[in-house]
Amino acid sequence: MDPSDIELVRAMLVLGGVPWGEMEDGVQQVRMKLLEAGARIDNLQAWLTVVSSRIAVDWHRGRARDASLRDRLAARWEDRPPPGQSEDSRLLAPVVAEELERVPPAQRQILALRYFADLTARDIADRLGIPEGTVKSRLHSAVAALGRRLRDVEVL
């Protein structure tokens, strides 16, 4: 992709509502799809426009899924804590859910699959189509990032 193609992709992502902070991730996703498509593209500009638009839609769907997860977690703890959990845990759950939203999407995804869906690293790797070592690395980074965030808001 030349610079004008990258500008086209960025413009489509902005029009699609992707925030500036997520822009480079969107551009990288388009580049990956371009590599996957190989030489089968007849009209590159049209292809980039469509793929960029789809990535913007996917970004919004991901945000909606994350918001839904956050709402479900908060609602789950709202009435009463699970057996063996203290009242403090019930009060901290919304704070943890809010800070979880601020963790980068790839790390948040790994945390949700590991701790909320209770999947093993191998199961997560199979579902996402990535190496198990990548899952473990992302999980380690995600736990550390979430821990830092919780310490910053004086929860830990």
C-alpha positions in Angstrom: 0.0 0.0 0.0 1.3 3.4 -0.9 0.7 6.5 1.3 -2.5 7.5 -0.7 -3.9 4.1 0.0 -3.2 4.4 3.7 -4.9 7.8 3.8 -7.9 6.3 2.1 -8.0 3.5 4.7 -7.7 6.1 7.5 -10.5 8.2 6.0 -12.8 5.2 5.8 -12.1 4.2 9.4 -12.7 7.8 10.6 -16.0 7.9 8.6 -16.8 4.6 10.2 -16.4 6.0 13.7 -13.1 4.4 14.7 -11.3 6.7 17.2 -7.9 8.1 16.4 -6.3 5.9 19.1 -7.5 2.8 17.3 -6.6 4.0 13.8 -3.3 2.3 13.4 -4.7 -1.0 14.5 -7.4 -0.7 11.8 -4.8 0.1 9.2 -2.8 -3.0 10.3 -5.9 -5.1 10.0 -6.4 -3.9 6.4 -2.8 -4.6 5.6 -3.2 -8.2 7.0 -6.3 -8.7 4.9 -4.5 -7.4 1.8 -1.7 -9.9 2.4 -4.2 -12.7 2.8 -6.0 -11.7 -0.4 -2.8 -11.7 -2.4 -3.0 -11.0 -6.1 -6.8 -11.6 -6.4 -7.7 -7.9 -6.2 -8.8 -6.2 -9.4 -9.5 -2.7 -8.0 -7.3 -2.0 -5.0 -9.0 1.3 -4.0 -12.5 -0.2 -4.1 -11.3 -3.2 -2.2 -9.6 -1.0 0.5 -12.8 1.0 0.9 -15.0 -2.0 1.4 -12.5 -3.8 3.8 -11.9 -0.6 5.8 -15.7 -0.1 6.2 -16.1 -3.7 7.4 -13.3 -3.2 9.9 -15.0 -0.1 11.2 -18.3 -2.1 11.6 -16.3 -4.9 13.4 -14.8 -2.3 15.7 -18.3 -1.1 16.7 -19.5 -4.7 17.2 -16.6 -5.4 19.4 -17.4 -2.3 21.5 -21.0 -3.5 21.9 -19.8 -6.9 23.0 -17.5 -5.4 25.5 -20.2 -3.2 26.9 -22.5 -6.1 27.1 -19.9 -8.1 29.0 -19.3 -5.2 31.4 -23.1 -4.9 32.0 -23.5 -8.6 32.6 -20.6 -8.7 35.0 -21.9 -5.7 37.0 -25.5 -7.2 37.0 -24.2 -10.6 38.1 -22.6 -9.1 41.2 -25.3 -6.4 41.8 -27.8 -8.4 43.9 -25.5 -10.6 45.9 -22.0 -12.0 45.7 -21.6 -15.6 44.8 -21.1 -18.1 47.7 -17.8 -17.6 49.3 -17.4 -14.0 48.1 -17.5 -11.0 50.5 -19.5 -7.8 50.3 -16.3 -6.1 49.4 -16.1 -8.3 46.3 -19.6 -7.2 45.3 -18.6 -3.5 45.6 -15.4 -3.9 43.7 -16.9 -5.8 40.7 -18.1 -2.7 38.9 -14.7 -1.0 39.3 -12.9 -4.1 38.0 -15.4 -4.2 35.1 -14.8 -0.5 34.3 -11.0 -0.9 34.4 -11.3 -4.1 32.3 -12.9 -1.9 29.6 -9.7 0.2 29.5 -7.4 -2.7 28.9 -6.4 -3.0 25.1 -9.0 -5.1 23.2 -6.7 -8.1 22.5 -5.8 -8.4 26.1 -9.4 -7.9 27.3 -10.4 -10.7 24.9 -7.9 -13.1 26.4 -8.9 -12.1 30.0 -12.6 -12.7 29.2 -12.0 -16.0 27.6 -9.7 -17.2 30.4 -11.4 -15.9 33.5 -15.1 -15.4 32.5 -15.5 -18.2 30.0 -13.0 -20.4 32.0 -11.2 -21.6 28.9 -7.6 -23.0 29.1 -4.8 -21.4 27.2 -4.9 -24.3 24.6 -8.7 -23.8 24.1 -8.3 -20.0 23.7 -5.5 -20.6 21.2 -7.7 -23.0 19.2 -10.6 -20.6 19.2 -8.6 -17.6 18.1 -6.3 -19.4 15.7 -3.1 -18.2 17.4 -0.2 -20.1 19.1 -0.7 -21.1 22.7 2.5 -19.1 23.6 0.9 -16.0 22.3 -2.2 -16.6 24.5 0.0 -17.0 27.5 2.1 -13.9 26.7 -1.1 -11.8 26.2 -2.6 -13.2 29.3 0.5 -12.3 31.3 0.5 -8.8 29.9 -3.2 -8.4 30.4 -3.1 -9.4 34.1 -0.2 -7.1 34.6 -2.0 -4.2 32.8 -5.2 -4.8 34.8 -3.3 -5.0 38.0 -1.6 -1.6 37.3 -4.9 0.0 36.5 -6.5 -1.3 39.7 -3.5 -0.1 41.7 -3.9 3.3 40.1 -7.5 3.6 41.2 -6.4 2.2 44.7 -8.4 -1.0 44.4 -5.4 -3.2 45.0 
